[in-house]
């Protein structure tokens, strides 16, 4: 039943006692006037990647935009709160120090919540704002007490170095919305090892252990870079070591990429997408067509010169060519017949065929062991669960009904472009499995770029003669981490707005340009206060976490 409009009328007695009845309020003006230029940048990357160097280059570049930079090291948060979980930081060796920091961080997340380190960083950001700009209450007519110009002058950026857990990134996004940019920093494995092999610090074996732990611990409150990294807004691949003679090239590469990123954030230059960014956006868009029960994967094939040839996604093939969902309705292509959707989600039981077959294999193995008197009958279910939970059987992908995204894209490109596929590239939202990898090699693809890691893949192990993740391909197909604006931010980052006045290019100068984010300062402090209150009740420490630098580059705290 519709509610009459009169029922929602606000009587004078219902108005806030903070606002005089005769006071005129410009709601639109207050909303626009509360838009803040503040930024929060969360760095994420596997251990050995140049995260600290990236934080420094962000600080240097933002000075050109009149910003004060505040870097918050989450490792410092862990050090400050080690005693809260009855742990002692072991500084006897570099390896002992890093492993104990990981252990203490895991304990803090376990005892106080997986996002506790993000909460401490948020408390620090809130304290910084109040100390520098004063409190900002979430009440009507606030704009008259804090004029637009004062809010516009709050050009401050907090750089969080670095998030390792998806819960941390989720909370930061919840609090700061589009004012948060997550930057994924990545270097190939051999370069990360070189970066960690500083004289007398870590052995080769210790480096391997740290890299494996950092990638993903098997519990929700542990470090899981491989799950957090793909959700970033900008990916920065550094192809040189920050140790030794290549350091200058690495810093120059970081500086160039960061400068382009901020030109996009502030729209202070005309920047268009690279061919790689366009292709990965197309791949991600294509992935949304997938109805696979496991994950949605997209792929895009380009020629050697960067022309987009075809896209593909993972789904069940349909008789007559193509995949279900492409021509489900009556069309001339299927002789006017309505095609019944026979994908897994639409069938009785809605089960994944691949999982069914894996369970059948586990049961068969157990039955064979019982028959050979290696197991007792009452151990049957437990043994089957163990096989599925902790063996390579759980990683089998051979029984899926779906055509993988890479194969769908290659088939499409071969039909429309023929041998133009040879020497081309493929952009995939997820690292290709070993099955797809061998077909990509055979198709003549020269380079594979991906965003999300895929631990089940044995691509480089089984095809080391043809595939490499090394920066030096040496005639092999190169598998590379994607570099550029993430597809999730493609539209708003490359939205140019109005670039001209009176027919002439007119871009705002760096010192005055507002960021493209449209986030109100009326919401952020209220949300931060809730976090601060929680941190206070748990007696966690947040002071002394940052090194602040003003536009002149000098430390201020």
NORWOZI-V64007 format. One record per pair of residues at least 12 apart in sequence whose C-alpha atoms are under 6 Angstrom apart, sorted by the first residue. I is the first residue (numbers start at 1). J is the second residue. D is the distance in Angstrom with one decimal. If there is no record, write none. Layout:
((I,J,D) (I,J,D))
//
This chain:
((30,143,5.6) (33,148,4.8) (34,520,5.2) (34,521,5.3) (35,519,5.4) (35,520,4.3) (35,521,5.9) (36,520,5.9) (36,521,5.6) (37,155,5.7) (37,514,6.0) (38,155,5.6) (38,156,5.2) (38,157,5.9) (39,157,4.6) (39,179,5.2) (40,157,5.5) (40,158,4.9) (40,159,6.0) (40,180,4.7) (41,159,4.7) (41,180,5.7) (41,181,4.9) (41,182,5.7) (42,159,5.9) (42,160,4.7) (42,182,4.6) (43,161,5.4) (43,162,4.8) (43,182,5.9) (43,183,4.9) (43,184,6.0) (44,162,5.3) (44,163,5.3) (44,184,4.8) (44,229,6.0) (45,184,5.5) (45,185,4.9) (45,186,5.7) (48,192,4.3) (48,195,5.6) (48,196,5.6) (49,186,5.4) (49,187,5.3) (49,192,5.6) (57,255,5.9) (63,551,4.6) (65,510,4.8) (65,511,4.5) (66,511,5.1) (66,551,5.7) (67,155,4.9) (67,156,5.2) (68,156,4.8) (68,549,5.8) (68,550,4.4) (68,551,5.7) (69,156,6.0) (69,157,5.0) (69,158,6.0) (69,548,5.8) (69,549,5.3) (70,158,4.7) (70,547,5.9) (70,548,4.4) (71,158,5.7) (71,159,4.6) (71,160,6.0) (71,546,5.4) (71,547,5.7) (72,160,4.9) (72,545,5.8) (72,546,4.8) (73,161,4.8) (78,105,5.9) (94,201,5.7) (106,221,5.9) (106,222,5.2) (109,221,5.3) (110,221,5.6) (114,167,5.8) (114,221,4.9) (115,167,5.0) (115,168,4.4) (118,168,5.1) (120,542,5.9) (123,532,5.1) (138,522,5.2) (164,223,5.2) (164,224,5.8) (164,225,5.2) (165,223,5.5) (165,224,5.4) (165,228,5.9) (166,228,4.9) (178,517,5.6) (179,517,5.5) (181,233,5.9) (182,232,4.7) (182,233,5.1) (183,232,5.6) (183,233,5.9) (183,234,4.9) (183,235,5.9) (184,229,5.8) (184,232,5.7) (184,235,4.7) (184,236,6.0) (185,236,4.9) (186,237,4.8) (187,237,5.7) (187,238,5.1) (191,241,5.4) (195,243,5.7) (230,451,5.8) (230,452,5.1) (233,486,4.9) (234,484,5.8) (234,485,4.5) (234,486,5.1) (235,483,5.0) (235,484,5.1) (236,483,5.3) (237,483,5.4) (264,493,6.0) (265,515,5.5) (265,516,5.6) (266,513,5.8) (266,514,5.9) (266,515,4.4) (266,516,5.9) (268,507,5.7) (268,508,6.0) (275,306,5.7) (279,300,6.0) (280,427,5.6) (281,487,4.8) (283,298,4.6) (283,299,4.4) (283,300,4.8) (284,298,5.4) (286,298,5.2) (286,313,5.9) (287,313,5.1) (290,313,5.9) (290,314,5.7) (290,315,5.6) (292,315,5.8) (297,313,5.6) (297,314,5.9) (297,405,6.0) (297,429,5.8) (298,312,5.8) (298,313,4.5) (298,405,5.4) (298,428,5.8) (298,429,5.6) (299,311,5.5) (299,312,5.1) (299,405,5.5) (299,406,5.5) (299,427,5.4) (299,428,4.4) (300,426,5.6) (300,427,5.1) (301,425,5.8) (301,426,4.4) (302,424,5.6) (302,425,5.3) (303,420,5.9) (303,421,5.8) (303,424,4.3) (304,423,5.5) (304,424,4.1) (309,413,5.4) (310,409,5.6) (310,412,5.7) (310,413,4.9) (311,409,4.8) (312,405,4.9) (312,408,4.8) (312,409,4.0) (313,405,3.8) (314,402,5.8) (314,403,5.4) (314,404,4.4) (314,405,4.3) (315,402,4.4) (315,403,5.5) (316,401,5.6) (316,402,4.2) (316,403,5.9) (354,399,4.5) (354,400,4.6) (362,384,5.3) (363,384,5.8) (395,456,5.7) (422,444,4.4) (422,445,5.7) (423,444,5.8) (423,445,5.3) (423,446,4.9) (424,445,5.1) (424,446,5.6) (425,445,5.7) (425,446,5.8) (425,447,4.8) (425,448,5.9) (426,448,5.1) (427,449,4.8) (427,450,6.0) (428,450,4.8) (429,450,5.4) (429,451,5.3) (430,450,5.5) (430,451,5.7) (430,452,4.5) (431,450,5.3) (431,452,6.0) (431,453,5.2) (431,454,5.3) (433,457,4.5) (434,457,5.3) (434,458,5.2) (434,459,4.0) (437,459,5.9) (446,477,4.9) (447,477,5.4) (447,478,4.8) (448,479,4.7) (449,479,5.9) (449,480,4.8) (449,481,5.6) (449,482,5.3) (450,481,5.4) (450,482,5.3) (451,482,5.6))
//
